[in-house]
Amino acid sequence: MLDVSKARRVFHSGQPDEKIALDGLDLKLDTGDFAVVIGSNGAGKSTLLNAISGALTLDSGKVFINGADVTSIPVHRRAIHVARVFQDPMKGTAATMTVAENMLLAELRHNPARLRRGLPKDRRDFYAEQLSYLHLGMENRLDTVVSTLSGGQRQSLSLVMAVTGTPDILLLDEHTAALDPRTADLVMDATIRAVTALKLTTLMVTHNMKHAVDCGNRVVMLDSGKVRFELTGEAKRTATVADLVSHFSVKTDRMLLGA
């Protein structure tokens, strides 16, 4: 489903502050894989997600999604294949529109040419059902303007919007990092349910080692723009936080424990 081949991206090339963000990185995900990406600050995690989503152009290398070369396709056209939830709860929603209108926008991303009455009752009922799985009472706030929601509620809405239409690739960019612990747990539980139920091919960046152990069927560690190791199968199922931390160099920020 996803094939990133020899991806290279250099920032400030030829300057004193030159930074090699991706250094010939190779990564493949099979359909339904849920891969958790870990690594220290500057390892290339966000650059990788930007390259997959189309928000950033590679200097060289290719990105294939479901067998199609999307390397040169801009972010707005790639959005039909790739959905993303950002760390910042403010990024994934339209603040001046209602919850229901945001949900409609997410649907139209996959069916832009369809003409229909904007919000008939059956669509509102469907949106309410989807939001009810979050256990945050969002299903009763369809007509609420999004700017009045809490950060956790907006992030939860972003998640539901992202999985609407079953994208080929779901990118989660530290999507619980800015939330309080209770809301973070609710959003992560909802994430796992959605990914499992829809069999979504998912790439989740996190600094939380417990999430890396508990979630997904693969762990991928990046360092200096390259994949340094992967855990799959039984090795992933039996991995502990201590196992993952042991792979980091001594300079790694201990905050990666996410405790």
C-alpha positions as CSV (number, residue, x, y, z in Angstrom):
1,M,0.0,0.0,0.0
2,L,2.9,2.4,0.7
3,D,6.4,2.3,-0.8
4,V,8.8,5.1,0.0
5,S,12.0,4.4,-2.0
6,K,15.4,6.1,-1.5
7,A,13.7,9.3,-0.2
8,R,16.2,12.1,0.3
9,R,15.5,15.7,1.5
10,V,18.1,18.2,2.5
11,F,17.3,21.5,4.1
12,H,19.6,24.6,3.6
13,S,21.8,22.6,1.2
14,G,25.3,24.0,1.0
15,Q,24.8,26.3,3.9
16,P,26.5,26.1,7.3
17,D,23.3,24.9,8.9
18,E,22.7,22.1,6.2
19,K,20.4,19.4,7.6
20,I,19.9,16.0,5.9
21,A,16.4,15.2,7.0
22,L,15.9,12.1,4.9
23,D,19.0,10.2,3.7
24,G,17.9,7.6,1.2
25,L,15.1,6.3,3.4
26,D,13.3,3.1,2.3
27,L,10.0,2.1,3.9
28,K,7.2,-0.3,2.8
29,L,3.8,-0.9,4.4
30,D,1.5,-3.7,3.5
31,T,-2.2,-3.1,3.4
32,G,-3.6,-2.9,6.9
33,D,-0.2,-2.4,8.6
34,F,-0.2,-0.2,11.6
35,A,3.4,1.1,12.0
36,V,4.5,3.2,14.9
37,V,7.4,5.5,14.1
38,I,9.8,6.5,16.9
39,G,13.0,8.4,17.0
40,S,14.7,11.3,18.7
41,N,14.1,14.9,17.7
42,G,15.5,15.6,14.2
43,A,15.4,12.0,13.2
44,G,13.2,12.7,10.2
45,K,9.8,11.6,11.4
46,S,7.8,14.7,10.5
47,T,9.7,15.1,7.2
48,L,8.7,11.5,6.3
49,L,5.1,12.3,7.0
50,N,5.3,15.5,5.0
51,A,6.8,13.6,2.1
52,I,4.1,11.0,2.1
53,S,1.3,13.6,2.4
54,G,2.7,15.8,-0.4
55,A,3.3,18.7,1.9
56,L,7.0,18.5,1.1
57,T,8.8,17.8,-2.1
58,L,11.6,15.2,-2.1
59,D,15.0,16.1,-3.6
60,S,15.1,12.6,-4.9
61,G,13.4,9.3,-4.4
62,K,9.8,8.1,-4.9
63,V,6.6,7.7,-3.1
64,F,4.1,5.0,-4.2
65,I,0.6,4.6,-2.8
66,N,-1.4,1.5,-3.8
67,G,1.0,1.0,-6.7
68,A,0.7,4.5,-8.1
69,D,3.6,7.0,-8.2
70,V,2.4,10.0,-6.3
71,T,5.8,11.7,-5.9
72,S,4.9,14.7,-8.0
73,I,1.2,15.0,-7.0
74,P,0.6,18.1,-4.8
75,V,-0.9,17.8,-1.3
76,H,-4.4,18.9,-2.2
77,R,-4.7,16.2,-4.9
78,R,-3.0,13.6,-2.7
79,A,-5.6,14.2,0.0
80,I,-8.0,11.8,-1.6
81,H,-5.5,9.0,-0.8
82,V,-3.9,10.3,2.4
83,A,-5.6,11.6,5.6
84,R,-3.6,13.2,8.4
85,V,-4.2,14.1,12.0
86,F,-1.7,16.7,13.3
87,Q,-0.3,17.3,16.8
88,D,-2.0,20.7,16.9
89,P,-5.8,20.3,17.5
90,M,-6.4,23.6,15.7
91,K,-5.1,22.3,12.3
92,G,-7.5,19.6,11.4
93,T,-10.8,21.4,11.4
94,A,-12.5,24.5,10.0
95,A,-13.0,26.7,13.1
96,T,-15.9,28.8,11.9
97,M,-18.0,25.9,10.7
98,T,-20.2,23.6,12.8
99,V,-19.3,20.0,13.7
100,A,-21.7,18.6,11.1
101,E,-20.4,20.9,8.4
102,N,-16.8,19.8,9.1
103,M,-18.0,16.2,8.8
104,L,-19.6,17.0,5.5
105,L,-16.3,18.6,4.3
106,A,-14.5,15.4,5.1
107,E,-17.0,13.4,3.0
108,L,-16.7,15.7,0.1
109,R,-12.9,15.2,0.0
110,H,-13.6,11.8,-1.4
111,N,-16.7,12.7,-3.5
112,P,-16.1,16.3,-4.6
113,A,-18.2,16.1,-7.7
114,R,-21.4,14.8,-6.1
115,L,-24.3,17.2,-5.8
116,R,-26.6,16.7,-2.8
117,R,-28.6,18.5,-0.2
118,G,-26.0,19.6,2.3
119,L,-27.1,18.0,5.6
120,P,-30.1,15.7,5.3
121,K,-31.3,13.8,8.4
122,D,-29.7,10.5,7.4
123,R,-26.2,12.2,7.1
124,R,-26.7,13.9,10.5
125,D,-27.7,10.6,12.1
126,F,-24.6,9.0,10.5
127,Y,-22.3,11.7,11.8
128,A,-23.8,11.4,15.3
129,E,-23.2,7.6,15.2
130,Q,-19.5,8.1,14.2
131,L,-18.9,10.7,16.9
132,S,-20.6,8.6,19.6
133,Y,-17.7,6.2,19.5
134,L,-15.5,8.9,21.1
135,H,-17.4,8.9,24.3
136,L,-17.1,12.7,24.5
137,G,-20.7,13.7,23.9
138,M,-19.9,15.1,20.5
139,E,-22.8,13.4,18.9
140,N,-25.1,15.9,20.7
141,R,-23.1,18.9,19.4
142,L,-23.5,18.7,15.6
143,D,-24.6,22.3,15.4
144,T,-21.8,23.6,17.7
145,V,-19.3,25.9,16.0
146,V,-15.9,24.1,16.2
147,S,-14.0,27.1,17.6
148,T,-16.0,26.8,20.8
149,L,-14.9,23.1,21.4
150,S,-12.0,22.1,23.6
151,G,-8.7,21.0,22.1
152,G,-9.5,17.4,22.9
153,Q,-12.9,17.6,21.2
154,R,-11.4,19.2,18.1
155,Q,-8.7,16.6,17.9
156,S,-11.3,13.9,18.3
157,L,-13.3,15.4,15.5
158,S,-10.1,15.6,13.4
159,L,-9.7,11.9,13.8
160,V,-13.2,11.0,12.8
161,M,-12.9,13.3,9.8
162,A,-9.6,11.7,8.8
163,V,-11.0,8.2,8.7
164,T,-14.2,9.2,6.8
165,G,-14.1,7.7,3.4
166,T,-11.5,5.1,4.4
167,P,-8.3,6.7,3.1
168,D,-5.5,4.5,1.6
169,I,-3.0,5.9,4.2
170,L,-3.7,7.4,7.6
171,L,-0.9,9.6,9.0
172,L,-1.0,10.3,12.8
173,D,1.6,13.0,13.7
174,E,1.9,12.8,17.5
175,H,-1.9,13.3,17.5
176,T,-2.3,12.8,21.3
177,A,0.7,14.7,22.5
178,A,-1.1,18.0,23.1
179,L,-4.0,16.5,25.0
180,D,-4.6,15.9,28.7
181,P,-4.0,12.3,29.8
182,R,-7.7,11.3,30.0
183,T,-8.5,12.7,26.6
184,A,-5.3,11.3,25.1
185,D,-6.4,7.8,26.2
186,L,-9.9,8.3,24.8
187,V,-8.5,9.5,21.4
188,M,-6.0,6.7,21.3
189,D,-8.7,4.1,22.1
190,A,-10.8,5.6,19.3
191,T,-7.8,5.5,17.0
192,I,-7.2,1.8,17.6
193,R,-10.9,1.0,17.1
194,A,-11.1,2.9,13.8
195,V,-7.8,1.5,12.4
196,T,-8.8,-2.0,13.3
197,A,-12.4,-1.8,12.1
198,L,-11.5,-0.2,8.8
199,K,-8.3,-2.1,8.3
200,L,-6.5,1.2,7.7
201,T,-2.9,1.3,6.6
202,T,-1.5,3.6,9.3
203,L,1.7,5.4,10.1
204,M,1.8,6.9,13.6
205,V,4.6,9.1,14.9
206,T,4.9,9.2,18.7
207,H,7.4,10.1,21.4
208,N,5.4,7.9,23.8
209,M,7.1,4.6,24.2
210,K,4.1,3.0,25.9
211,H,2.0,3.8,22.8
212,A,4.7,2.3,20.6
213,V,4.6,-0.9,22.6
214,D,0.8,-1.1,22.9
215,C,-0.2,-0.1,19.4
216,G,0.2,-1.5,15.9
217,N,1.9,-4.5,14.4
218,R,5.2,-2.8,13.6
219,V,7.7,-0.4,15.2
220,V,10.0,1.6,12.9
221,M,12.9,3.6,14.4
222,L,14.4,6.5,12.5
223,D,17.7,8.1,13.1
224,S,19.5,10.7,11.0
225,G,16.9,10.3,8.2
226,K,17.2,6.5,7.9
227,V,15.4,3.5,9.2
228,R,17.7,2.0,11.8
229,F,15.6,-0.9,13.0
230,E,12.2,-2.5,12.8
231,L,10.2,-4.8,15.1
232,T,7.5,-7.0,13.6
233,G,5.7,-10.2,14.5
234,E,6.5,-11.9,17.8
235,A,9.4,-9.4,18.5
236,K,6.8,-6.5,18.3
237,R,4.2,-8.4,20.4
238,T,6.6,-9.1,23.2
239,A,8.6,-5.8,23.2
240,T,8.7,-3.7,26.3
241,V,9.4,0.0,26.8
242,A,12.9,-0.9,28.1
243,D,13.6,-2.8,24.8
244,L,12.7,0.2,22.7
245,V,14.7,2.7,24.9
246,S,17.7,0.4,24.7
247,H,18.0,1.1,21.0
248,F,18.4,4.8,21.5
249,S,21.9,6.4,21.9
250,V,22.9,7.8,25.3
251,K,22.2,11.3,24.1
252,T,18.5,10.5,23.5
253,D,16.2,12.7,25.5
254,R,14.7,10.7,28.4
255,M,11.4,12.4,27.8
256,L,10.9,9.8,25.1
257,L,9.6,7.5,27.8
258,G,6.3,9.4,27.7
259,A,5.6,8.4,31.3
